[in-house]
Amino acid sequence: MMGSRLVGSALLLLLIFPTLLWCGAGGLAWLLAFFALGAQLELVRLVQNFSPRVKIACGQLSFWTVVIMLGAWYVGPLHGGIWLAVLALLATVANGIMAVHPSHLLCRTLPTALCILYIPFTLQFAALLLRSGPTEQSGIWLLAWVVCVCKLNDIGGLLTGTTFGRHSLAKEYSPNKTWEGFFGGLAFAIVGGEVLWVVGKSFGHLAQLPNQLALALAGLLAVVATLSDLLESAIKRLAMAKNSGAAIPGIGGFLDLCDSLILSLPTAYAVLQLSGR
């Protein structure tokens, strides 16, 4: 299992690094939009498995996903993605209210609105983090630091949970998650986050992140990443699916790749904004 995950991660790196090298942060923003679109399509399939009555306008939702993600990058200083998400929600609700039967509001409008909130509204904060540094390289390093902390939590939780796990964390959501794995992931995230912060600061790219804030944020992100992962597990369980897809070897689908980031990205951005960074 770990070997296949490493293969999938290596393939992702082979996609991300050339994008950064040739296209810079702007190219990465487009790549993020592609990942979000893939995750959204998988989410639609899962949500529609909840009930045969649930029907989502996939084309409309795909359009808003790409617009919100790219809006966060191209209109980042004005928080364009956030305003576009509000516009998407208003348009979705207005379309539902104008429908002939009230059941349309429940079976189409509400699931579509939740999909907008779950994917593009949350993942757009990746683009906002890209823009939050004083330089393009600083923004890339900051986003990479947040993603690495979340993934270190995933890896640490998997390793310690598999080796020492005895006490279930949330059996109804994810039977394999344990308290031992949770604390192991927390330790990996904090220690690894501190090491990566020191490396980034030595290159001058994470100077805006004080040591105390880096430690506290790494710990907070580990907790939020676990909650975010459990939320996606609940969705898959309701849809009776093991993985959201099979696009990424060893990992699953795009949604499986993004699961721990969905709540972590807006959390990281909010903390950094509140701290004045």
C-alpha positions in Angstrom: 0.0 0.0 0.0 2.8 2.4 0.9 4.7 1.5 -2.2 1.7 2.3 -4.5 1.2 5.6 -2.6 4.8 6.5 -3.3 4.4 5.7 -7.0 1.3 7.9 -7.2 3.1 10.8 -5.3 6.1 10.5 -7.6 3.8 10.8 -10.7 2.2 13.9 -9.2 5.6 15.5 -8.5 6.6 14.8 -12.1 3.5 16.8 -13.2 3.9 19.6 -10.7 7.6 20.4 -10.9 7.7 20.9 -14.8 4.6 23.1 -14.5 6.3 25.3 -12.0 9.6 25.3 -14.0 8.0 26.3 -17.3 4.9 28.2 -16.3 5.5 29.5 -12.8 2.8 30.1 -10.2 0.3 31.0 -12.9 0.7 27.5 -14.4 0.3 26.0 -11.0 -3.0 27.9 -10.6 -4.3 26.3 -13.8 -3.1 22.9 -12.6 -5.0 23.5 -9.3 -8.1 24.3 -11.3 -7.7 21.0 -13.2 -7.4 19.1 -9.9 -10.5 20.9 -8.5 -12.5 20.0 -11.6 -11.5 16.4 -11.3 -12.4 16.3 -7.6 -15.7 18.0 -8.4 -16.7 15.5 -11.0 -15.9 12.7 -8.6 -17.9 14.4 -5.8 -20.9 14.8 -8.1 -20.9 11.0 -8.8 -20.6 10.2 -5.1 -23.4 12.6 -4.1 -25.7 11.3 -6.8 -25.3 7.8 -5.3 -26.9 9.0 -2.1 -30.3 8.8 -3.7 -31.7 8.3 -7.2 -33.7 11.6 -6.7 -30.5 13.6 -6.4 -29.6 15.2 -9.7 -26.9 17.8 -10.2 -26.3 20.0 -13.2 -22.8 18.7 -13.8 -22.0 21.2 -16.7 -23.1 24.2 -14.7 -21.1 23.0 -11.6 -18.0 22.4 -13.7 -18.2 25.9 -15.1 -18.4 27.5 -11.7 -15.6 25.3 -10.4 -13.1 26.5 -13.0 -14.3 30.1 -12.8 -13.9 30.3 -9.0 -10.5 28.6 -9.0 -9.1 30.8 -11.7 -10.9 33.9 -10.3 -9.0 33.3 -7.0 -5.7 33.6 -8.9 -6.4 36.3 -11.5 -8.5 38.5 -9.1 -6.7 37.4 -6.0 -6.0 40.8 -4.4 -9.8 41.4 -4.4 -10.6 37.9 -3.2 -12.2 37.3 -6.6 -12.8 33.6 -6.0 -14.8 34.3 -2.8 -17.1 36.8 -4.6 -17.4 34.4 -7.6 -18.4 31.6 -5.2 -21.1 33.9 -3.7 -22.3 34.7 -7.2 -22.4 31.0 -8.0 -24.4 30.2 -4.9 -26.9 33.0 -5.6 -27.3 31.9 -9.3 -27.8 28.3 -8.1 -30.4 29.2 -5.5 -32.3 31.6 -7.9 -32.4 28.9 -10.5 -33.8 26.4 -8.0 -36.5 28.8 -6.7 -37.6 29.5 -10.3 -38.1 25.8 -10.8 -41.7 24.5 -11.3 -41.7 22.1 -8.3 -40.2 22.6 -4.8 -38.6 19.2 -4.9 -36.2 20.7 -7.4 -34.9 22.9 -4.7 -34.1 20.0 -2.4 -32.9 17.4 -5.0 -30.9 19.7 -7.3 -30.3 23.1 -5.8 -29.2 22.1 -2.3 -26.7 19.4 -3.5 -25.3 21.7 -6.1 -24.8 24.5 -3.6 -23.1 22.1 -1.2 -20.8 20.9 -4.0 -19.8 24.6 -4.7 -19.0 25.1 -1.1 -17.1 21.8 -0.7 -14.8 22.0 -3.7 -14.1 25.3 -5.4 -14.9 27.6 -2.4 -12.4 25.7 -0.2 -9.7 24.8 -2.8 -9.5 28.3 -4.1 -7.6 29.2 -1.0 -4.7 27.3 -2.5 -4.5 30.1 -5.2 -5.0 32.8 -2.5 -2.0 31.3 -0.6 0.0 31.4 -3.8 -0.7 35.1 -4.0 -0.1 35.9 -0.3 3.7 35.9 -0.3 5.7 39.1 -1.0 7.2 37.3 -4.0 6.0 34.6 -6.4 8.6 32.2 -4.9 7.4 32.9 -1.4 3.8 32.1 -2.3 4.8 28.8 -3.8 6.9 27.9 -0.8 4.0 28.9 1.6 1.5 26.8 -0.3 4.0 23.9 -0.5 4.5 24.1 3.3 0.8 23.9 4.0 0.3 21.0 1.7 3.4 19.2 3.0 2.3 19.6 6.6 -1.1 18.1 5.8 0.4 15.2 3.9 3.0 14.6 6.6 0.0 14.2 9.0 -1.5 11.7 6.6 1.7 9.7 6.3 2.5 9.8 10.0 -1.1 8.7 10.8 -0.8 5.8 8.4 2.6 4.6 9.6 1.9 4.9 13.4 -1.7 3.7 13.0 -0.7 0.6 11.1 2.1 -0.2 13.5 0.7 0.8 16.9 -3.0 1.5 16.3 -5.3 -0.1 18.9 -8.0 2.4 19.7 -10.5 3.5 17.0 -10.8 7.2 16.4 -14.0 7.3 14.4 -15.1 3.8 13.6 -18.3 4.8 11.9 -16.5 7.1 9.5 -13.1 5.4 8.9 -12.5 2.0 10.7 -8.7 2.2 10.1 -8.2 5.5 11.8 -6.9 5.2 15.4 -6.0 7.6 18.2 -2.4 6.3 18.0 -2.4 7.2 14.3 -3.9 10.6 15.1 -1.1 11.5 17.6 1.5 10.0 15.3 0.3 12.2 12.4 0.3 15.2 14.7 3.9 14.6 15.7 4.9 14.1 12.0 3.2 17.3 11.0 4.7 19.5 13.8 8.3 18.1 13.5 8.2 18.0 9.7 6.6 21.4 9.5 9.3 22.9 11.7 12.1 21.3 9.6 10.5 22.5 6.3 10.0 26.0 7.8 13.7 26.2 8.7 14.7 25.1 5.2 12.3 27.6 3.6 13.5 30.4 5.9 17.1 29.6 5.0 16.2 30.3 1.4 14.4 33.5 2.4 11.0 32.3 1.3 9.2 31.7 4.6 10.6 34.7 6.5 7.0 36.0 6.9 6.2 33.0 9.1 7.5 33.3 12.7 8.7 30.2 14.4 5.9 30.2 17.1 3.2 30.7 14.4 4.7 27.9 12.2 4.6 25.4 15.1 1.1 26.4 16.2 -0.2 26.4 12.6 1.3 23.0 11.9 -0.4 21.5 14.9 -3.7 23.1 14.0 -3.5 21.9 10.4 -2.9 18.4 11.5 -6.1 18.4 13.5 -8.1 20.1 10.7 -6.6 17.8 8.1 -7.8 14.8 10.1 -11.3 16.3 10.3 -11.3 17.0 6.6 -10.2 13.5 5.8 -13.0 12.1 8.0 -15.6 14.3 6.3 -14.6 12.8 2.9 -14.7 9.3 4.4 -18.3 10.0 5.5 -19.2 11.0 2.0 -17.7 7.9 0.5 -19.3 5.7 3.1 -22.8 7.2 2.3 -22.1 6.6 -1.4 -20.8 3.1 -0.6 -17.5 3.7 -2.4 -14.0 2.8 -1.2 -12.3 5.5 -3.3 -13.6 8.6 -5.0 -12.0 7.5 -8.3 -9.0 5.7 -9.8 -7.2 8.5 -11.6 -4.1 8.5 -9.4 -2.3 5.2 -8.8 -2.0 4.2 -5.1 -4.1 7.2 -4.0 -7.5 6.9 -5.7 -9.2 9.9 -7.2 -8.7 13.6 -7.2 -11.0 13.9 -4.3 -8.9 11.4 -2.3 -5.8 13.5 -3.1 -7.5 16.7 -1.9 -9.4 15.2 1.1 -7.1 16.6 3.9 -6.7 20.0 2.2 -10.4 20.8 1.8 -10.7 22.3 5.3 -7.0 22.9 5.8 -6.4 25.4 3.1 -9.1 28.0 4.3 -7.9 27.4 7.8 -4.3 28.2 7.0 -5.3 31.3 5.0 -7.6 32.6 7.8 -4.8 32.1 10.4 -2.2 33.9 8.3 -4.6 36.8 7.5 -5.6 37.2 11.2 -1.9 37.2 12.2 -1.2 39.9 9.6 1.1 37.7 7.5 
